[in-house]
Amino acid sequence: MSSSQPSSEVGTKLLFENDAVRVWDLRLAPGESTPVHRHETDYFYVVIGDGKLARVDEDGTQHEAKFMQDGEVHFRQVDDNAVHAARNVGETPWRNIVVELKT
């Protein structure tokens, strides 16, 4: 992973933003990773299509991959471990919608 500052962009494309939320589309081809990014607020994401994703720490340590199914929703309360990247370790494209809760 890069030693540069983590990005605040937690998805591939910003779809919507207002005072309450930011909504991102996140798409990764097989083997592709996001840049290292920082989550600054609690968030949830909705999985679109089945896939397999692994968290990668800022130092490059990859955690055990998780298989997720279409329609799953995961909530994350942001803590000190909010800097990471995500890697698509599956054989199909990965997609989810990330909703950052600003308030």
N, CA, C and O of each residue as an XYZ file, in Angstrom:
412
protein
N       0.831     -1.172      0.000
C       0.000      0.000      0.000
C       0.878      1.239      0.000
O       2.031      1.199      0.428
N       0.337      2.303     -0.469
C       1.059      3.560     -0.587
C       1.237      4.220      0.770
O       0.419      4.043      1.672
N       2.321      4.988      0.906
C       2.565      5.700      2.160
C       1.971      7.102      2.128
O       2.139      7.862      3.082
N       1.284      7.455      1.053
C       0.655      8.768      0.971
C      -0.558      8.825      1.900
O      -0.978      7.815      2.466
N      -1.103     10.020      2.041
C      -2.266     10.207      2.901
C      -3.452      9.389      2.397
O      -3.695      9.325      1.193
N      -4.192      8.763      3.319
C      -5.396      8.026      2.901
C      -6.418      8.963      2.253
O      -6.553     10.121      2.647
N      -7.111      8.460      1.285
C      -8.155      9.214      0.594
C      -9.419      9.280      1.445
O      -9.651      8.409      2.283
N     -10.229     10.300      1.234
C     -11.547     10.359      1.870
C     -12.618      9.803      0.940
O     -13.794      9.758      1.300
N     -12.211      9.378     -0.262
C     -13.150      8.797     -1.221
C     -13.236      7.304     -0.967
O     -12.284      6.569     -1.228
N     -14.377      6.854     -0.456
C     -14.532      5.460     -0.026
C     -15.209      4.595     -1.077
O     -15.500      3.426     -0.823
N     -15.462      5.152     -2.246
C     -16.085      4.402     -3.331
C     -15.490      4.817     -4.655
O     -14.599      5.664     -4.722
N     -15.998      4.205     -5.708
C     -15.531      4.481     -7.053
C     -16.134      5.771     -7.600
O     -15.467      6.541     -8.290
N     -17.421      5.994     -7.274
C     -18.127      7.164     -7.810
C     -19.097      7.691     -6.764
O     -19.889      6.927     -6.211
N     -19.044      8.984     -6.488
C     -19.994      9.611     -5.574
C     -21.321      9.781     -6.306
O     -21.394     10.442     -7.342
N     -22.375      9.169     -5.748
C     -23.694      9.216     -6.386
C     -24.575     10.330     -5.849
O     -25.396     10.890     -6.574
N     -24.397     10.651     -4.559
C     -25.303     11.612     -3.914
C     -24.654     12.116     -2.637
O     -23.959     11.371     -1.946
N     -24.886     13.388     -2.329
C     -24.435     13.936     -1.050
C     -25.362     15.066     -0.623
O     -25.767     15.908     -1.425
N     -25.687     15.055      0.682
C     -26.388     16.174      1.293
C     -25.835     16.354      2.705
O     -24.772     15.818      3.016
N     -26.531     17.095      3.565
C     -26.026     17.336      4.919
C     -26.027     16.082      5.782
O     -25.329     16.034      6.795
N     -26.796     15.068      5.403
C     -26.949     13.876      6.237
C     -26.120     12.675      5.782
O     -25.645     11.904      6.616
N     -25.938     12.504      4.455
C     -25.285     11.296      3.937
C     -24.418     11.592      2.722
O     -24.585     12.604      2.041
N     -23.490     10.678      2.472
C     -22.784     10.594      1.187
C     -22.986      9.167      0.704
O     -22.792      8.221      1.467
N     -23.374      9.004     -0.558
C     -23.661      7.688     -1.121
C     -22.679      7.420     -2.261
O     -22.566      8.198     -3.208
N     -21.974      6.293     -2.139
C     -20.949      5.911     -3.108
C     -21.314      4.605     -3.804
O     -21.902      3.709     -3.199
N     -20.963      4.512     -5.063
C     -20.974      3.252     -5.799
C     -19.529      2.749     -5.759
O     -18.606      3.495     -6.085
N     -19.331      1.496     -5.362
C     -17.998      0.906     -5.329
C     -17.986     -0.304     -6.249
O     -18.739     -1.256     -6.047
N     -17.128     -0.261     -7.262
C     -17.005     -1.363     -8.226
C     -15.535     -1.741     -8.342
O     -14.669     -0.883     -8.515
N     -15.267     -3.043     -8.243
C     -13.905     -3.551     -8.375
C     -13.902     -4.771     -9.291
O     -14.701     -5.691     -9.115
N     -13.012     -4.773    -10.254
C     -12.814     -5.950    -11.100
C     -12.095     -7.024    -10.273
O     -11.481     -6.700     -9.257
N     -12.158     -8.276    -10.685
C     -11.421     -9.313     -9.972
C      -9.939     -8.933     -9.837
O      -9.292     -8.561    -10.816
N      -9.417     -9.031     -8.611
C      -8.024     -8.672     -8.344
C      -7.784     -7.202     -8.089
O      -6.692     -6.833     -7.658
N      -8.753     -6.354     -8.337
C      -8.588     -4.907     -8.165
C      -8.803     -4.505     -6.706
O      -9.580     -5.127     -5.983
N      -8.092     -3.446     -6.290
C      -8.218     -2.906     -4.932
C      -8.591     -1.438     -4.988
O      -8.297     -0.743     -5.961
N      -9.250     -0.971     -3.922
C      -9.469      0.460     -3.768
C      -8.155      1.093     -3.327
O      -7.258      0.386     -2.867
N      -8.024      2.404     -3.458
C      -6.907      3.079     -2.795
C      -7.111      2.983     -1.275
O      -8.223      2.748     -0.802
N      -6.038      3.164     -0.534
C      -6.171      3.250      0.921
C      -7.035      4.466      1.221
O      -6.787      5.558      0.709
N      -8.046      4.269      2.050
C      -8.970      5.355      2.356
C      -9.331      5.344      3.835
O      -9.146      4.346      4.532
N      -9.849      6.473      4.293
C     -10.220      6.637      5.702
C     -11.721      6.860      5.805
O     -12.283      7.714      5.119
N     -12.358      6.083      6.668
C     -13.759      6.311      7.001
C     -13.789      7.254      8.206
O     -13.187      6.973      9.243
N     -14.488      8.360      8.056
C     -14.540      9.345      9.132
C     -15.871      9.348      9.860
O     -16.010      9.986     10.904
N     -16.843      8.643      9.320
C     -18.162      8.556      9.956
C     -18.649      7.116      9.874
O     -18.153      6.332      9.065
N     -19.622      6.769     10.714
C     -20.241      5.458     10.614
C     -20.851      5.306      9.221
O     -21.224      6.289      8.581
N     -20.944      4.066      8.768
C     -21.465      3.831      7.416
C     -22.062      2.433      7.330
O     -21.840      1.584      8.193
N     -22.822      2.223      6.270
C     -23.273      0.873      5.939
C     -23.128      0.681      4.449
O     -23.053      1.639      3.680
N     -23.089     -0.601      4.054
C     -23.025     -0.880      2.627
C     -23.951     -2.033      2.280
O     -24.203     -2.928      3.087
N     -24.449     -1.978      1.052
C     -25.365     -2.978      0.521
C     -24.642     -3.692     -0.618
O     -24.200     -3.061     -1.578
N     -24.529     -5.009     -0.501
C     -23.845     -5.819     -1.510
C     -24.776     -6.021     -2.705
O     -25.951     -6.352     -2.552
N     -24.217     -5.811     -3.897
C     -24.972     -6.019     -5.137
C     -24.285     -7.143     -5.904
O     -23.207     -6.948     -6.465
N     -24.906     -8.311     -5.928
C     -24.290     -9.487     -6.540
C     -23.379    -10.188     -5.539
O     -22.840     -9.551     -4.634
N     -23.210    -11.476     -5.696
C     -22.328    -12.239     -4.815
C     -20.875    -11.879     -5.107
O     -20.526    -11.522     -6.232
N     -20.030    -11.980     -4.076
C     -18.617    -11.701     -4.291
C     -17.791    -11.986     -3.063
O     -18.311    -12.348     -2.008
N     -16.491    -11.816     -3.221
C     -15.547    -12.114     -2.154
C     -14.591    -10.938     -2.014
O     -13.904    -10.560     -2.963
N     -14.557    -10.363     -0.806
C     -13.797     -9.141     -0.561
C     -12.885     -9.344      0.640
O     -13.243    -10.036      1.593
N     -11.704     -8.737      0.588
C     -10.762     -8.791      1.706
C     -10.369     -7.375      2.103
O     -10.142     -6.521      1.246
N     -10.290     -7.133      3.408
C      -9.781     -5.857      3.916
C      -8.260     -5.911      3.906
O      -7.656     -6.926      4.251
N      -7.652     -4.794      3.502
C      -6.198     -4.683      3.484
C      -5.825     -3.481      4.338
O      -6.256     -2.360      4.070
N      -5.014     -3.725      5.377
C      -4.600     -2.645      6.265
C      -3.657     -1.687      5.546
O      -3.131     -1.991      4.476
N      -3.459     -0.536      6.153
C      -2.606      0.504      5.586
C      -1.180     -0.010      5.329
O      -0.514      0.455      4.404
N      -0.714     -0.961      6.140
C       0.636     -1.501      5.982
C       0.711     -2.638      4.960
O       1.780     -3.211      4.751
N      -0.422     -2.970      4.319
C      -0.441     -4.004      3.298
C      -0.896     -5.373      3.782
O      -1.021     -6.296      2.976
N      -1.149     -5.527      5.087
C      -1.614     -6.802      5.630
C      -3.022     -7.094      5.137
O      -3.938     -6.302      5.359
N      -3.200     -8.240      4.464
C      -4.525     -8.622      3.966
C      -5.187     -9.557      4.963
O      -4.581    -10.535      5.401
N      -6.429     -9.260      5.321
C      -7.204    -10.084      6.245
C      -7.960    -11.156      5.473
O      -8.076    -11.099      4.249
N      -8.467    -12.131      6.209
C      -9.204    -13.221      5.590
C     -10.378    -12.678      4.775
O     -11.136    -11.828      5.242
N     -10.510    -13.179      3.565
C     -11.577    -12.730      2.667
C     -12.931    -13.203      3.181
O     -13.044    -14.257      3.808
N     -13.949    -12.404      2.903
C     -15.313    -12.751      3.286
C     -16.165    -12.869      2.028
O     -16.161    -11.988      1.168
N     -16.899    -13.981      1.942
C     -17.864    -14.148      0.853
C     -19.155    -13.469      1.287
O     -19.657    -13.708      2.385
N     -19.684    -12.625      0.420
C     -20.933    -11.933      0.713
C     -21.912    -12.157     -0.428
O     -21.529    -12.289     -1.591
N     -23.189    -12.197     -0.058
C     -24.232    -12.478     -1.037
C     -25.027    -11.221     -1.374
O     -25.123    -10.280     -0.586
N     -25.584    -11.249     -2.563
C     -26.431    -10.168     -3.062
C     -27.478     -9.781     -2.015
O     -28.176    -10.641     -1.479
N     -27.581     -8.494     -1.731
C     -28.599     -7.991     -0.816
C     -28.166     -7.894      0.631
O     -28.892     -7.314      1.439
N     -27.003     -8.440      0.996
C     -26.539     -8.309      2.377
C     -26.285     -6.840      2.699
O     -25.852     -6.067      1.844
N     -26.562     -6.472      3.949
C     -26.292     -5.123      4.431
C     -25.370     -5.247      5.637
O     -25.629     -6.035      6.547
N     -24.291     -4.463      5.641
C     -23.319     -4.477      6.740
C     -23.153     -3.064      7.278
O     -22.938     -2.122      6.516
N     -23.256     -2.923      8.602
C     -23.073     -1.633      9.272
C     -21.713     -1.621      9.938
O     -21.309     -2.616     10.539
N     -21.004     -0.515      9.841
C     -19.707     -0.361     10.492
C     -19.692      0.918     11.318
O     -19.930      2.013     10.808
N     -19.409      0.753     12.590
C     -19.215      1.905     13.462
C     -17.730      2.252     13.382
O     -16.877      1.402     13.637
N     -17.428      3.479     13.036
C     -16.042      3.879     12.807
C     -15.310      3.987     14.139
O     -15.797      4.579     15.103
N     -14.110      3.385     14.151
C     -13.245      3.457     15.324
C     -11.834      3.830     14.848
O     -11.675      4.410     13.774
N     -10.837      3.507     15.626
C      -9.465      3.860     15.269
C      -8.932      3.076     14.076
O      -7.922      3.464     13.490
N      -9.593      1.981     13.707
C      -9.129      1.132     12.617
C      -9.902      1.429     11.339
O     -10.355      0.508     10.658
N     -10.056      2.705     11.011
C     -10.911      3.098      9.901
C     -10.127      3.399      8.625
O     -10.695      3.915      7.662
N      -8.829      3.083      8.604
C      -8.015      3.290      7.407
C      -7.694      1.922      6.819
O      -7.106      1.073      7.490
N      -8.081      1.712      5.569
C      -7.847      0.433      4.917
C      -8.095      0.561      3.415
O      -8.478      1.618      2.913
N      -7.870     -0.526      2.733
C      -8.279     -0.674      1.342
C      -9.140     -1.929      1.285
O      -9.178     -2.704      2.240
N      -9.822     -2.125      0.178
C     -10.603     -3.342     -0.039
C     -10.127     -3.964     -1.344
O      -9.913     -3.268     -2.337
N      -9.964     -5.294     -1.330
C      -9.509     -6.010     -2.526
C     -10.548     -7.053     -2.918
O     -11.010     -7.837     -2.089
N     -10.900     -7.043     -4.194
C     -11.789     -8.066     -4.739
C     -10.943     -9.311     -4.980
O     -10.151     -9.360     -5.921
N     -11.114    -10.316     -4.124
C     -10.354    -11.557     -4.260
C     -11.188    -12.651     -4.923
O     -10.773    -13.808     -4.989
N     -12.360    -12.274     -5.409
C     -13.224    -13.221     -6.100
C     -12.921    -13.281     -7.585
O     -12.021    -12.604     -8.083
N     -13.686    -14.101     -8.275
C     -13.498    -14.285     -9.713
C     -14.517    -13.509    -10.542
O     -14.513    -13.591    -11.771
N     -15.385    -12.760     -9.874
C     -16.401    -11.959    -10.562
C     -16.283    -10.508    -10.097
O     -15.699    -10.248     -9.045
N     -16.824     -9.566    -10.858
C     -16.781     -8.176    -10.429
C     -17.475     -7.991     -9.075
O     -18.459     -8.668     -8.776
N     -16.956     -7.076     -8.271
C     -17.532     -6.727     -6.968
C     -18.267     -5.402     -7.113
O     -17.806     -4.493     -7.803
N     -19.428     -5.305     -6.445
C     -20.132     -4.029     -6.402
C     -20.873     -3.916     -5.075
O     -21.480     -4.875     -4.601
N     -20.811     -2.734     -4.492
C     -21.679     -2.410     -3.366
C     -21.961     -0.918     -3.365
O     -21.287     -0.133     -4.031
N     -22.970     -0.555     -2.603
C     -23.319      0.845     -2.399
C     -22.972      1.173     -0.951
O     -23.453      0.519     -0.026
N     -22.134      2.190     -0.761
C     -21.688      2.606      0.569
C     -22.428      3.896      0.931
O     -22.457      4.846      0.149
N     -23.029      3.915      2.136
C     -23.726      5.107      2.619
C     -23.032      5.582      3.888
O     -23.102      4.926      4.928
N     -22.362      6.726      3.796
C     -21.714      7.340      4.959
C     -22.730      8.222      5.675
O     -23.394      9.052      5.054
N     -22.843      8.035      6.983
C     -23.801      8.796      7.793
C     -23.095     10.014      8.378
O     -22.247      9.883      9.261
N     -23.444     11.189      7.886
C     -22.752     12.402      8.282
C     -23.283     13.017      9.568
O     -22.595     13.813     10.208
N     -24.519     12.648      9.956
C     -25.082     13.242     11.171
C     -25.460     12.168     12.160
O     -25.952     12.474     13.247
